[in-house]
């Protein structure tokens, strides 16, 4: 069992809080989630607070908080308010959070719920739009319409939120380029600050996986997905968004500070059933089944299911893989500070070859992918795999 109790982090931390309840289950989703009907939601909120209290110091020096799911907005307003207040009381009130994000499902956050989130200190919303095609929304198991998505964005602005992100998906079964272009057009017409866009990955333990095995659905060809990505990147650039990470686009100053924690390979707390965290050099996953999670917390233990101590080799690999996804790249200063050496000491041949092939360049402050390198990202990343003894 990992010893994370009452250990004050060496530097400001990030917190991820998992709310595993949903009013419907999307066909592509493999996250830890449960239908909210007849679930012990109030008990879960109480045990979630206990877990945070047991692990965090009295006033944790936290920079960012992200409340995700599942669906946080599936909770009743008073329940969601309790979660937000429980998180806030575990942070150092003398230093304001740089970012406090909550995931929102269209149609599940009326003006009153949005006003409450704003009053409780939430600074950023991530709205799960996915597509503006109503037929596709039904085919992927979403419970909202395109009109509800647009209305949720409008209400969020009226509530005073000045940092609004939407999630989009491409490569969906039966999605055409015309569908995708229409979704992009409607997205840029909205008053939003950030777009996260991911291609469909058919994961095990999902409805899509079962249908794929039965031959009922087919993923789109990779070259079609590549064309869709290029269409997105070009359209968003024209609308004032820049790709600060391969799948994330922001207007200036509106990047996701919390997600940068992951991409910079930094540590963070994960709380809740099925949540993942990374502290003291150990990656961990909490128990997913609700009864198991609740029982563990009530028994006074940390509800960890799996732990993995990250080796130096793995840490170096992750630093390269994750950093190269970002426009800022792999920071030379941060790499030197973390590993007491240069990436040229670890990868002399690979860096020379990738630079010569036009896939990578050294900006002086760090390593970044070229445009060609972005299109061949997985091939580039594979060159940074090391033998364990490195």
C-alpha positions in Angstrom: 0.0 0.0 0.0 1.3 3.4 -0.9 2.0 5.8 1.9 0.4 9.1 0.7 -1.2 10.2 4.0 -0.5 13.7 5.2 2.5 14.1 3.0 2.9 17.7 2.0 3.8 17.9 -1.7 7.2 19.5 -2.5 5.5 21.9 -5.0 1.9 23.1 -5.7 -0.2 20.1 -6.6 -3.1 19.4 -8.9 -6.2 17.5 -7.9 -8.5 15.4 -10.1 -11.9 14.5 -8.5 -14.0 11.7 -10.2 -17.8 11.8 -10.1 -18.7 8.4 -11.6 -22.4 8.9 -12.1 -24.2 9.4 -15.4 -27.8 9.8 -16.5 -27.0 7.8 -19.6 -24.0 5.7 -20.8 -22.3 6.7 -24.0 -21.5 3.9 -26.4 -17.8 4.8 -26.7 -17.0 5.5 -23.0 -14.7 3.2 -21.0 -14.3 5.5 -18.0 -15.5 4.3 -14.6 -19.2 5.2 -14.4 -22.6 4.1 -13.2 -26.3 5.0 -13.9 -27.1 7.5 -11.2 -30.6 6.1 -10.5 -30.7 4.3 -7.1 -27.0 4.9 -6.4 -25.8 6.0 -2.9 -24.7 9.4 -4.2 -24.8 11.2 -0.8 -22.8 8.4 0.8 -20.3 8.7 -2.1 -19.9 12.4 -1.6 -19.3 11.9 2.1 -16.6 9.2 1.5 -15.0 11.3 -1.2 -14.5 14.1 1.3 -13.1 11.6 3.8 -10.6 10.3 1.2 -9.4 13.9 0.5 -9.2 14.7 4.2 -7.1 11.6 4.9 -4.6 12.3 2.1 -4.3 16.0 1.8 -2.6 18.3 4.3 -4.9 20.8 6.1 -4.2 23.5 3.5 -2.8 21.9 0.4 -0.9 24.3 -1.9 -3.0 23.5 -4.9 -2.8 25.2 -8.2 -5.5 23.4 -10.3 -8.6 21.3 -9.6 -10.5 19.3 -12.3 -13.8 17.7 -11.4 -14.6 15.1 -14.1 -16.5 11.9 -14.6 -18.8 10.3 -15.3 -20.8 13.4 -15.3 -20.5 15.9 -12.4 -23.6 17.8 -13.6 -25.6 14.6 -13.2 -25.6 15.5 -9.5 -28.4 17.5 -8.0 -27.4 21.1 -7.5 -27.0 20.8 -3.7 -24.9 17.6 -4.2 -22.6 19.3 -6.7 -22.3 22.3 -4.4 -21.1 20.0 -1.6 -18.4 18.4 -3.8 -17.1 21.8 -4.8 -17.0 23.1 -1.3 -15.4 19.9 0.0 -12.6 20.3 -2.5 -12.1 24.0 -1.8 -11.9 23.5 2.0 -8.9 21.2 1.4 -6.9 23.9 -0.5 -4.9 26.8 0.8 -7.4 29.7 0.8 -4.5 32.2 1.0 -3.5 31.4 -2.6 -6.3 31.4 -5.2 -6.6 28.5 -7.5 -5.1 29.2 -11.0 -7.9 27.0 -12.4 -11.0 25.2 -11.2 -12.6 23.2 -14.0 -15.8 21.2 -14.0 -17.1 18.9 -16.8 -20.6 19.7 -18.0 -23.0 17.7 -20.0 -25.3 19.8 -22.3 -28.8 19.9 -21.0 -27.8 19.0 -17.5 -26.7 22.4 -16.3 -29.5 25.1 -16.2 -28.8 28.7 -15.3 -29.2 28.1 -11.6 -26.7 25.3 -11.5 -24.2 27.3 -13.6 -24.7 30.3 -11.3 -24.0 28.1 -8.3 -20.7 26.8 -9.9 -19.6 30.3 -10.6 -20.4 31.4 -7.0 -18.4 28.4 -5.6 -15.3 29.5 -7.5 -15.3 27.4 -10.6 -13.4 29.2 -13.3 -13.5 26.9 -16.3 -16.1 24.6 -17.9 -15.5 21.7 -20.2 -18.7 21.0 -22.1 -19.1 17.6 -23.7 -20.6 18.5 -27.1 -18.9 15.8 -29.3 -20.7 16.7 -32.5 -23.4 19.1 -33.7 -25.1 16.4 -35.8 -28.2 15.2 -33.9 -28.3 11.9 -35.8 -24.6 11.2 -34.8 -25.3 12.2 -31.2 -28.0 9.5 -31.1 -25.7 6.9 -32.7 -23.0 7.4 -30.1 -25.4 7.3 -27.2 -25.4 11.0 -26.2 -28.5 12.2 -24.4 -28.5 15.8 -25.7 -29.2 17.6 -28.9 -27.0 20.1 -30.8 -29.4 22.9 -29.8 -29.0 22.0 -26.1 -25.2 22.2 -26.5 -25.4 25.6 -28.0 -27.8 26.7 -25.3 -25.5 25.4 -22.5 -22.6 27.5 -23.9 -24.9 30.6 -24.0 -26.1 30.1 -20.4 -22.5 29.6 -19.2 -21.5 33.0 -20.7 -24.6 34.6 -19.1 -23.4 33.1 -15.8 -20.1 35.0 -16.2 -17.8 32.2 -17.2 -14.9 33.5 -19.3 -13.1 30.2 -19.9 -15.4 27.7 -21.8 -14.1 24.6 -23.6 -16.0 22.1 -25.7 -15.1 18.5 -26.5 -15.5 17.3 -30.0 -15.0 13.8 -31.6 -14.1 12.8 -35.1 -13.6 9.4 -36.8 -17.1 8.4 -35.6 -18.9 5.6 -37.5 -20.8 7.0 -40.5 -19.4 10.5 -39.8 -18.7 12.2 -43.2 -16.3 15.0 -43.9 -19.4 17.2 -44.5 -20.7 16.4 -41.1 -17.3 17.2 -39.5 -17.0 20.5 -41.4 -20.5 21.5 -40.2 -19.6 20.7 -36.6 -16.4 22.8 -36.9 -18.3 25.7 -38.4 -20.9 25.6 -35.6 -18.1 25.3 -33.0 -16.2 28.4 -34.2 -19.5 30.4 -34.3 -20.0 29.8 -30.6 -18.5 32.1 -28.0 -15.9 29.6 -26.7 -12.3 29.8 -25.7 -11.0 26.2 -26.1 -11.6 23.1 -28.1 -10.5 19.5 -27.3 -10.9 17.2 -30.2 -10.1 13.5 -30.2 -10.5 10.7 -32.7 -12.6 7.8 -31.7 -10.8 4.9 -30.1 -12.9 1.8 -29.8 -12.1 0.5 -26.2 -13.0 -2.8 -24.6 -16.0 -2.9 -22.3 -17.9 -0.5 -24.4 -21.0 -0.9 -26.6 -18.9 0.2 -29.6 -16.4 -2.6 -28.9 -19.2 -5.2 -28.9 -20.7 -3.9 -32.1 -17.2 -3.7 -33.7 -16.6 -7.3 -32.9 -20.0 -8.2 -34.3 -19.2 -6.3 -37.5 -22.0 -3.8 -36.9 -19.8 -0.7 -37.0 -16.5 0.1 -38.7 -14.0 2.8 -37.7 -13.1 5.3 -40.4 -9.9 4.8 -42.4 -6.8 6.5 -40.8 -6.3 8.7 -43.8 -9.9 10.1 -43.4 -9.2 10.8 -39.7 -6.0 12.6 -40.7 -7.9 14.7 -43.2 -10.4 15.5 -40.5 -7.7 16.6 -38.1 -6.1 18.9 -40.7 -9.5 20.4 -41.5 -10.0 21.1 -37.8 -6.5 22.6 -37.3 -6.9 24.9 -40.3 -10.4 26.1 -39.4 -9.5 26.7 -35.7 -6.3 28.6 -36.6 -8.4 30.9 -38.8 -10.7 31.5 -35.9 -7.9 32.5 -33.5 -7.2 29.2 -31.8 -3.8 27.7 -31.7 -2.8 24.0 -31.2 -0.9 24.2 -27.9 -1.2 20.4 -27.7 -1.9 17.9 -30.5 -5.6 17.5 -29.5 -6.2 20.8 -27.8 -6.7 24.3 -29.2 -7.0 27.5 -27.3 -7.3 31.2 -27.7 -4.4 33.0 -26.1 -4.3 32.7 -22.4 -7.1 30.0 -22.3 -5.0 26.8 -22.2 -6.1 24.1 -19.8 -3.6 24.6 -16.9 -4.7 21.4 -15.2 -4.1 19.2 -18.3 -0.7 20.7 -18.7 0.1 18.9 -15.4 -0.4 15.6 -17.3 1.5 16.7 -20.4 4.4 18.0 -18.4 4.6 14.7 -16.6 4.0 16.3 -13.3 2.4 14.7 -10.2 -1.2 15.1 -9.1 -3.7 13.7 -6.7 -6.6 11.5 -7.9 -9.7 11.2 -5.7 -12.9 9.1 -6.1 -13.9 5.7 -7.4 -11.7 4.7 -10.3 -9.6 7.9 -10.2 -5.9 7.8 -11.2 -3.2 9.8 -9.5 0.6 10.2 -9.5 2.4 11.1 -6.3 5.8 10.4 -4.8 7.0 8.7 -8.0 4.1 6.2 -7.9 1.1 6.0 -10.3 -2.0 4.6 -8.7 -5.5 3.7 -9.5 -8.4 3.7 -7.0 -10.9 0.9 -6.7 -13.6 1.3 -9.4 -16.6 -0.6 -8.1 -18.6 1.7 -5.9 -19.2 -0.8 -3.0 -15.5 -1.6 -2.9 -14.5 2.1 -2.9 -17.0 3.0 -0.2 -16.0 0.1 2.0 -12.3 0.9 1.8 -12.7 4.6 2.7 -15.1 3.8 5.6 -12.5 1.3 6.9 -10.0 4.1 7.2 -7.7 3.0 4.4 -6.7 4.7 1.1 -8.9 3.0 -1.6 -6.1 2.0 -3.9 -6.4 -0.9 -6.3 -3.1 -0.8 -8.2 0.2 1.0 -7.8 3.2 1.3 -10.1 6.5 2.8 -9.1 7.7 4.7 -12.1 11.3 3.8 -13.0 13.8 6.4 -14.1 13.6 4.9 -17.6 9.8 5.1 -17.8 9.9 8.6 -16.4 12.3 9.8 -19.1 10.2 8.1 -21.8 7.0 9.7 -20.5 8.7 13.1 -20.3 9.5 12.8 -24.1 6.2 11.3 -25.2 4.0 13.7 -23.3 6.1 16.8 -23.8 6.3 16.4 -27.6 2.5 16.5 -27.7 2.6 20.1 -26.7 3.6 23.1 -28.8 6.0 24.2 -26.1 7.7 20.8 -26.5 10.1 19.1 -24.0 11.7 21.8 -21.8 15.5 21.5 -21.7 15.5 23.2 -18.3 12.8 21.0 -16.8 14.4 17.8 -18.2 17.8 18.7 -16.8 16.3 19.5 -13.4 14.3 16.3 -13.2 17.0 13.9 -14.5 20.3 15.7 -13.8 21.3 15.4 -17.4 20.4 16.6 -20.9 18.2 14.7 -23.3 21.2 14.7 -25.6 23.0 12.6 -23.1 20.1 10.0 -23.2 19.2 10.2 -26.9 22.2 11.3 -28.9 21.5 9.2 -32.0 17.7 9.5 -32.0 17.8 13.3 -31.7 20.3 13.6 -34.5 18.4 11.3 -36.8 15.0 12.9 -36.1 16.3 16.4 -36.6 18.0 15.3 -39.9 14.7 13.7 -41.0 12.8 17.0 -40.4 10.6 15.5 -37.7 12.0 17.4 -34.7 13.8 20.7 -34.1 15.6 22.3 -31.1 14.2 25.7 -30.3 17.0 26.4 -27.9 14.7 26.1 -24.9 13.4 22.7 -25.8 12.5 20.1 -28.4 9.4 20.4 -30.6 7.8 18.4 -33.3 7.8 19.9 -36.8 4.5 19.9 -38.8 5.8 16.7 -40.5 6.6 15.3 -37.1 3.1 15.9 -35.9 1.6 13.7 -38.6 4.1 10.9 -37.8 3.9 11.4 -34.0 3.6 7.7 -33.0 6.6 6.9 -35.2 8.6 9.7 -33.5 7.6 8.6 -30.0 8.7 5.0 -30.7 12.2 6.3 -31.2 12.3 7.4 -27.6 11.7 3.9 -26.1 14.7 2.9 -23.9 16.1 -0.3 -22.5 15.2 -0.5 -18.8 18.9 -0.1 -17.8 19.2 3.2 -19.5 
